[in-house]
């Protein structure tokens, strides 16, 4: 009887300590992008839309007498492919965003590029039994 080969493969997940303003700027870029995959990321069910919902849910309540609620802060997270897609969104940022939003996106790009570069340097994402 042949022994089955089993591979265990890890895929990096990136937890982003980003803010709502940056995600909203990414959503703005998504809405005006020429690529349908980039647009879909910002629509209902897309990962950017999910990041926005996650961060909006963690905003302080505007209700003067809010119900007591304990919600741990949760950072949005994405796969390598999703983060790479956000970098594609930023290519035309200067044509769509205002100066303040553009500054946020430039910082985001720098940090995400550094994280993706570091993930590419890590070896050992796969083990074979």
C-alpha positions in Angstrom: 0.0 0.0 0.0 1.3 3.4 -0.9 1.8 6.0 1.8 -0.2 9.2 1.2 1.9 12.3 0.9 0.6 15.1 3.1 1.8 18.7 2.8 1.1 21.3 5.4 1.2 24.8 3.9 1.0 28.0 5.8 -0.2 31.2 4.2 0.7 34.5 5.9 -2.1 36.7 7.2 -1.3 40.3 7.8 -3.0 42.1 10.7 -3.0 45.8 9.9 -2.9 48.4 12.6 -4.6 50.9 10.3 -7.3 53.5 10.8 -10.7 54.2 9.4 -9.6 57.2 7.4 -7.0 55.1 5.5 -9.6 52.4 4.8 -12.0 55.0 3.5 -9.4 56.3 1.2 -8.8 52.8 -0.1 -12.5 52.4 -0.6 -12.6 55.7 -2.6 -9.8 54.3 -4.8 -11.7 51.1 -5.2 -14.9 52.7 -6.4 -13.1 54.6 -9.2 -10.7 51.8 -10.3 -10.8 50.4 -13.9 -10.4 46.8 -12.7 -13.5 44.9 -11.6 -11.6 42.9 -9.0 -10.4 46.1 -7.4 -14.0 47.6 -7.5 -15.4 44.4 -6.0 -13.0 44.7 -3.0 -14.9 47.8 -1.9 -18.4 46.5 -2.5 -20.6 44.6 -0.1 -18.9 41.3 0.6 -15.5 42.6 -0.4 -12.6 42.6 2.0 -12.2 46.4 2.1 -15.9 46.8 2.9 -15.3 44.3 5.7 -12.4 46.3 7.0 -14.6 49.4 7.0 -17.4 47.6 8.9 -14.9 46.2 11.4 -13.3 49.6 12.2 -16.7 51.5 12.2 -18.0 49.0 14.8 -15.1 49.9 17.1 -15.7 53.7 16.9 -16.9 55.3 20.1 -20.6 55.7 20.4 -22.2 59.1 19.7 -25.1 58.1 22.0 -24.9 60.3 25.2 -26.0 57.2 27.2 -24.6 54.2 25.4 -25.2 50.6 26.4 -22.2 49.3 28.2 -20.3 47.2 25.7 -16.9 45.7 25.8 -15.3 45.2 22.4 -11.7 44.3 22.1 -9.9 46.1 19.4 -9.5 43.9 16.4 -7.2 44.9 13.5 -8.4 44.3 9.9 -6.4 41.5 8.3 -5.7 40.4 4.8 -3.9 37.8 2.7 -0.9 38.5 0.6 -3.1 38.7 -2.5 -5.5 41.2 -0.8 -2.7 43.5 0.3 -1.1 43.3 -3.1 -4.5 44.3 -4.6 -4.6 47.3 -2.3 -1.3 48.4 -3.7 -2.7 48.1 -7.2 -5.5 50.5 -6.0 -3.0 53.1 -5.0 -1.4 53.4 -8.4 -3.8 56.3 -9.4 -4.2 57.8 -6.0 -3.0 61.3 -6.9 -5.8 61.5 -9.5 -8.6 60.7 -7.0 -7.6 61.6 -3.5 -7.2 64.9 -1.7 -3.8 65.8 -0.1 -4.6 64.5 3.4 -5.9 61.2 2.0 -2.9 60.9 -0.3 -0.5 61.3 2.7 -2.4 58.4 4.5 -2.1 56.2 1.4 1.6 56.9 1.0 2.3 55.8 4.5 0.0 52.7 4.0 1.9 51.8 0.8 5.3 52.1 2.5 4.2 49.8 5.4 2.5 47.2 3.3 5.3 47.0 0.8 7.7 46.4 3.8 5.4 43.7 5.2 5.1 41.9 1.9 8.8 42.1 1.3 9.4 40.6 4.7 6.9 37.8 4.1 8.7 36.9 0.8 12.0 36.5 2.8 10.5 34.0 5.2 11.2 30.4 4.3 9.5 27.4 5.7 5.9 28.0 4.9 5.6 24.4 3.9 6.2 21.1 5.7 5.9 17.7 4.1 5.0 14.5 6.1 
